[in-house]
């Protein structure tokens, strides 16, 4: 899983064959197929694992310590900035996977939506607790800003994108609490 995750995130799912994964993992092709059945099932397992690890880190960091819901929402982009600055930041595995695959294929879309729903649900809870007049709308607006910052930082290799997104989010916070 670790070898596949590293290779898929860095080089792309379609660019990495099963042979490269088993070579990097130091295992046999039969072991990969025994555990995952196919490359497609390995991809799904990697995405689910990456999503779980990222959510544990990100959502956990939003909630650490004492803070108001709005203060927790303001943590979103500084946290993303930390992630963007990591040497192994290759963008969002879900966005990347969707970009590489058939847009009419639902298999990866469903895995991606499951991840996104967990993140959006937490953002909606925080927006509601912060007093947003439309917490669901606020969560989706923040989600779009998050996704955009991830893509721009991946392309530009500039972790400072998170700071610009944080500034943009301040306008969103002001409008979500006033409207």
C-alpha positions as CSV (number, residue, x, y, z in Angstrom):
1,X,0.0,0.0,0.0
2,X,2.7,2.5,0.9
3,X,4.7,1.8,-2.3
4,X,1.6,2.1,-4.4
5,X,0.5,5.3,-2.7
6,X,3.9,6.9,-3.1
7,X,4.1,5.9,-6.8
8,X,0.5,6.8,-7.7
9,X,0.7,10.2,-6.0
10,X,4.1,11.1,-7.5
11,X,3.8,9.7,-11.0
12,X,0.0,9.2,-11.5
13,X,-2.0,6.0,-11.5
14,X,-2.0,5.4,-15.2
15,X,1.8,6.0,-15.4
16,X,2.5,3.3,-12.8
17,X,2.1,-0.3,-13.7
18,X,1.7,-3.3,-11.4
19,X,5.4,-4.3,-12.0
20,X,6.6,-1.0,-10.6
21,X,4.4,-1.3,-7.6
22,X,5.6,-4.9,-6.7
23,X,9.2,-3.9,-7.4
24,X,9.0,-0.9,-5.1
25,X,7.2,-3.0,-2.4
26,X,9.7,-5.8,-2.7
27,X,6.9,-8.3,-3.1
28,X,5.5,-10.7,-5.8
29,X,2.9,-9.9,-8.3
30,X,0.9,-12.9,-7.0
31,X,0.8,-11.3,-3.5
32,X,-0.6,-8.0,-4.9
33,X,-3.3,-9.9,-6.8
34,X,-4.1,-12.1,-3.8
35,X,-4.5,-9.1,-1.6
36,X,-6.2,-6.7,-4.0
37,X,-7.5,-8.7,-6.9
38,X,-6.6,-6.1,-9.5
39,X,-4.8,-2.8,-10.0
40,X,-8.2,-1.1,-9.9
41,X,-9.0,-2.5,-6.5
42,X,-5.5,-1.5,-5.3
43,X,-6.2,2.1,-6.5
44,X,-9.4,2.1,-4.6
45,X,-7.6,0.8,-1.4
46,X,-4.9,3.4,-1.8
47,X,-7.4,6.2,-2.2
48,X,-9.4,5.0,0.8
49,X,-6.2,4.8,2.9
50,X,-4.9,8.1,1.8
51,X,-8.2,9.7,2.4
52,X,-8.5,8.3,5.9
53,X,-4.9,9.3,6.8
54,X,-5.4,12.8,5.5
55,X,-8.8,13.3,7.2
56,X,-7.4,12.0,10.5
57,X,-4.6,14.6,10.2
58,X,-6.6,17.5,8.8
59,X,-9.9,17.2,10.8
60,X,-7.9,16.3,13.9
61,X,-5.8,19.4,13.6
62,X,-8.9,21.6,13.1
63,X,-10.3,20.4,16.4
64,X,-7.2,20.3,18.6
65,X,-7.3,22.5,21.7
66,X,-9.8,25.1,22.7
67,X,-11.1,27.3,19.9
68,X,-14.3,28.7,18.7
69,X,-15.9,27.2,15.6
70,X,-14.8,30.2,13.5
71,X,-11.2,29.9,14.8
72,X,-11.3,26.3,13.8
73,X,-12.5,27.3,10.3
74,X,-9.6,29.8,10.1
75,X,-7.2,26.9,10.7
76,X,-8.1,25.3,7.4
77,X,-5.7,27.2,5.2
78,X,-2.7,27.4,7.5
79,X,-3.0,23.6,7.8
80,X,-3.2,23.3,4.0
81,X,-0.1,25.5,3.8
82,X,1.8,23.0,6.0
83,X,0.7,20.2,3.7
84,X,1.6,22.2,0.6
85,X,5.1,22.8,2.0
86,X,5.9,19.1,2.4
87,X,8.4,17.7,0.0
88,X,6.0,14.8,-0.8
89,X,3.0,17.1,-1.7
90,X,1.7,16.0,-5.0
91,X,-1.8,17.4,-4.8
92,X,-4.9,15.6,-3.8
93,X,-4.9,12.0,-4.7
94,X,-8.7,12.1,-5.4
95,X,-8.5,15.1,-7.7
96,X,-5.5,13.6,-9.4
97,X,-7.3,10.2,-9.8
98,X,-10.4,11.8,-11.2
99,X,-8.3,13.8,-13.6
100,X,-6.7,10.7,-15.0
101,X,-9.7,8.5,-15.4
102,X,-12.9,8.3,-17.5
103,X,-15.2,11.0,-16.3
104,X,-18.2,8.8,-16.9
105,X,-16.9,6.0,-14.7
106,X,-18.4,6.0,-11.2
107,X,-16.0,3.7,-9.4
108,X,-13.5,6.4,-8.5
109,X,-16.1,9.1,-8.3
110,X,-17.9,7.2,-5.5
111,X,-14.6,6.8,-3.5
112,X,-13.9,10.5,-4.1
113,X,-17.4,11.6,-3.1
114,X,-17.2,9.5,0.1
115,X,-14.0,11.3,1.1
116,X,-15.4,14.7,0.2
117,X,-18.7,14.1,2.1
118,X,-16.8,13.5,5.4
119,X,-14.8,16.7,5.0
120,X,-17.8,18.8,3.9
121,X,-19.8,17.5,6.8
122,X,-17.2,18.7,9.3
123,X,-17.0,22.1,7.6
124,X,-20.8,22.3,7.7
125,X,-20.9,21.5,11.4
126,X,-18.3,24.2,12.1
127,X,-20.1,26.7,9.9
128,X,-23.4,26.0,11.7
129,X,-21.7,26.3,15.1
130,X,-20.1,29.6,14.0
131,X,-23.5,31.0,13.2
132,X,-23.6,30.7,9.4
133,X,-27.0,31.5,7.9
134,X,-26.5,28.7,5.3
135,X,-24.0,26.2,6.7
136,X,-24.2,23.8,3.8
137,X,-23.5,26.6,1.3
138,X,-20.6,27.8,3.4
139,X,-19.2,24.3,3.6
140,X,-19.4,23.9,-0.2
141,X,-17.8,27.3,-0.8
142,X,-15.0,26.5,1.6
143,X,-14.6,23.1,-0.2
144,X,-14.3,24.8,-3.5
145,X,-11.7,27.2,-2.1
146,X,-9.8,24.2,-0.6
147,X,-9.8,22.3,-3.9
148,X,-8.7,25.3,-5.8
149,X,-5.9,26.0,-3.5
150,X,-4.7,22.4,-3.7
151,X,-4.7,22.4,-7.5
152,X,-2.9,25.8,-7.7
153,X,-0.3,24.8,-5.1
154,X,0.3,21.5,-6.9
155,X,0.8,23.2,-10.2
156,X,2.8,26.2,-8.9
157,X,4.7,24.4,-6.1
158,X,4.0,27.5,-4.0
159,X,2.8,26.7,-0.5
160,X,2.0,30.5,-0.2
161,X,-1.2,29.8,-2.1
162,X,-2.7,28.8,1.2
163,X,-2.2,32.3,2.5
164,X,-4.0,33.8,-0.4
165,X,-6.8,31.3,0.1
166,X,-7.0,32.2,3.8
167,X,-7.4,35.9,2.8
168,X,-10.1,34.9,0.4
169,X,-11.8,32.8,3.0
170,X,-12.1,35.9,5.3
171,X,-14.5,37.4,2.9
172,X,-16.5,34.2,2.9
173,X,-16.5,34.1,6.7
174,X,-17.8,37.7,6.8
175,X,-20.6,37.0,4.3
176,X,-21.7,33.7,5.8
177,X,-22.2,35.2,9.2
178,X,-24.0,38.4,8.0
179,X,-26.4,37.2,5.3
